[in-house]
């Protein structure tokens, strides 16, 4: 569960309001899509949720744990996939995954089982002994996803996770997201792919200029606009009208 109350963040010594008094609640057992145009504040919000950025104001709780007051404890509940797969190119894939497993103090058997399971699902097992520097963008994305999920976190926070993935890997990830939510966990992800959000999400939130302009189901968005259109058209209409 993710609870965000009155969250704000500014840049340029307060001149640029990246996130403005944001309130949001993402429940257990749901996939929540975080949508918005470029520069709307999506990644800034995600970096505050994951503890990478410190908010100027407001409160963030992960499964009831305050991210600012207890950052390490909160992060143990989070699996985070950033929007850019920048990782240690000199390590092999297996060295990287073992490094992540060490951070979360995962025993040898658990990490072996999880790495094998996820590496087979994403068809990257044969590449784990190769240098990450030799990986394609898509392979790096798969490796980061495996690293994010290696400790079985209950809250998945995924920033544009499908970028660079081949169709089969994207299907596998979407299926994993659905199963994770169905087991009573939380999935929070941002995407620019409206067709994916429409098919996968239980609820969505739309942010523009640092402020939430809609939260709810896609059916509720259609009812509010009184139009039976695709999410893409509804999104464009809402953002332009706002």
N, C-alpha and C positions, 0 to 999 in steps of 0.2 A: 504494500500500500504506500502511496505517495501523497503527502499532504503539503500544500504550498499556501502560505498565508502572507498577503501584503508584501510580495517579493519585489524588490527594486534593485537596479544596477545601472550606474552611470559610468561613462568614459569621458576622457578629455576634461578632467577636473570638474565634472558635473555638467558639462555643456551638452553631452549627448546622452539621452535617456534610452538605454538599450532595452531595459525591462522596467515597466512602470506599474507598481502596485498590483502584481499578478496574484490571482487566487485560483487554485486548481486542486482537485482531489481525484486521484486515480485509484480505483478500488481493487481489491483482490479479485481474481477470477475474470479479469477483463484485459482486452488489448485496446490500448488508447493511442490513437493517432494524433500526432502533433503537427499541424499544417500551418503554412504561412509562406509569403513571398520571401525572396532573398533579403536579408537584412532586417527581418521582422523581429528577431530576438530569440529564435529557436535554439541555436547553438549556445548562446549566452545562458539561456535558461537551463539547458541540459548541463552545462559546465557548473552551474551553481548547485543543481540537484546532486551531482556526483562529487561535489567538494573541490573541484578544480579552481573555481572562482569563489571568492567570498562575497556574499550579497552586501549591499549598502544597508538595506533594511529588509525586514521580513523574516520568516521562519520556514524551514524545510524539514520535514520529518519522513524518514524511511522506516516503515513498520513501527512507527511510534518513536523512533530514535532521532534526536535533533542532529542534523548533519554538521552544524557549526560547533555545537558543544561536545559531541562525541563522534568526530569524523571517522576514526578507525573502526569503531563498532558499527557505524552506519554503512561503511563501505564493504564490510563483510557480507552484507545482505544484497549487494549490488553486483550485477554483471554489466559492464559498460563497453559498448562498441562505439568508438569515435567516428567522426565523419571522414577522417583521413588516416589510412593505415600506415602511419609512420612508426616503424619499429627497428630493432637492432639488426641491421643488415649483415653484420659480421657473425652473428650467431646462426646456428642451424635452427630449423623449425622445432626440433625436439628440445634443444637447449633453451629456447625461448619459453616453451610450454613448461619445462621443468622449473625455470626461473619463476614463472607466474605461480606454479604449484607450491614452490617454496615460500613465496610471499604469504600465501593463504594457509601454510602449514598443513598441506594435504599429504596423507601418508602414501607410501609407494604403491600399494595395491589399488587404492582409490584413484590415484592419478593415472596409473596404467590403464585401468578399465575405462575411465572417462576419455582419455586421449584416444584410445583405440576406437571407442564407440563413435566419437565425433569425427575423427579423421576418416573413418570408413564412410560415414554418412556424407561427408563433403568431398570424398574421393581425393584426399591429399596425403594419405598414409605413406605412399612411396616417396614423397618429397620431403618428409620430415627430417631426414639426415642430410639434406642439402642446405647450402647457405641461403638465408632469407634474401640476400642481395640478388640471387638468381631467380627469385619468384616474380611472377607477373602480379599486376595490381589485384586481380581476382584471387590469386593464391594467398597473397598477404591478407586480404580481407577475410578469407576463410580461416587463416591462422589466428587472427585477432578474435574472431567469433569464438573459436575453440578456447582460446585463453580466457575470454570473458565468462565462459560457462563452465570452466573446469572445476570450480568450487561449488557447483549446484546452487547458485544464488536464487533467492525467491523473486527478486525484482530485476527485470531485464530493462536496461535503458540503452536504446539503439538509435544512433544518429545516422540516418541515411544508410542503413545496413545492407541494402540490396545493390548499391552502386558497385559495379565491377563484377558482380557474381554472374555466372552463367545461368541459363534458365533452370537447369536441374538443381543447382545449389540454391537458387532463389526459392524454388518450390520446397526444398528440404527445410530451409529456414522458416518459411511461412508456416509449414506444417508443425515445426517445433514450437513456434510461437503460440499456435492454437492449442497444442497439447499442454504447454506450460500454463497457459491461462485456465484451461479446463481443469487443471489440477489444483486450482485455487490460488495461483500466483498472479503476479502483475507484469504486464508487458507495456512499456512506454516507448514509442518509436516515432521519429520524424521521417517524413518522406515527401518528395515532390511528385511521386507517382500516384495520381489520384485513383487510378483503377485498382491499385493494390490496397489503398486505404479503404475504398468502397467495399472490397471483397473481404478484407481481413478484420477491420476494426469493429469493436463493439460500440465505442464512442469516439468522437473526435473533438479536438480543440483547435480553433483557428486563431492565430496571433497576427497582429499587424501593428507595426511601429511600437512594439513592446507591450501591447495591451491585448488581452483576450477579447475577441469580438463575438465568439460563439463557442459554446460547449454543449454537447448532446449527441444523440444518435443521428445518423444520416436521414432517417425518416422524419425526425424532429426538424432538421434543417429544411427538408422539403415542405413540411407543413408550414414552417415560418415563412418560406418564400412563396408558398402556394403554387409551386411548379414541380412537375414530375420529370425532372431533368437528371442528368448524370451529376455525380459529385464534382467533376471538373467544372461544369457550367455553373453549378451552384456556388462553388468556391470563387470562381472568377467574378460572378455577379456580386457576391457579398463583399469581396475585397475592394472591388472598384467602387461600389456604392458607399462603403465606409470611407 
